[in-house]
């Protein structure tokens, strides 16, 4: 009995609360809130009317035939510089040799090079008395016969090298003795000359050759200890 009364009382209370809430809920229009006309009002998407249609996207048109890029023509100065580089001459020095490398010089000349014999300083200085090279070996031998007949038997006919077909008439350690011997030869009608030299020095072959000259191959061919670059 008591439980039924409690249930009825709870039901009555709930109904009373619902009735009070329904009667006393503030209406939106009676809330007293004042809206500022400067504040933009939110507008639903449906209220704004139909959306503007975007312009159709046009496909990008690519040119059918693109012009080929032009290859610049080399300037005349550049072409001339390249031509000069290709035709640049080769200059080098082969050596050192302990003796005058006459056969090596001949081999380099046969390869088209201009060769000069150079002797390093540092040895004992000397003076060679000799006759300058003659036109042929026959003339050199004939001159040697004339010198022997005149009493100058200490001589050598030079067979090769820059002084080929010349006649060596003695080497002297002092310039005074060399000039004395030269004077004796000239007194007999022989136009001897004095060449200063340095003994026990090392020899080098200075070479100037046309473009394409293979320095490494020529060094092996003449059996030179090494090859050095030189300025032409």
ABEGO torsion letter per residue (X at the ends): XAAAAAAAAAAAAAAAAAAAAAAABBBAAAAGBBBBAABBBBBBAAAAEBBBBBBBBBBBBBBABBBBBBBBBBBAAAAAAAAAAAABBBBBBBOBBABBBAAAAAAAAAAGBBBBBBBBBGBBBBBBBBBBBBABAAAAAAAAAAAAAAGBABBBBBABEAABGBBBAEBBABAAAAAAAAAAAAAAGBBBBBBBBBBGBBBBBBBBBBBGBBAAAAAAAAGBABBBBBBX
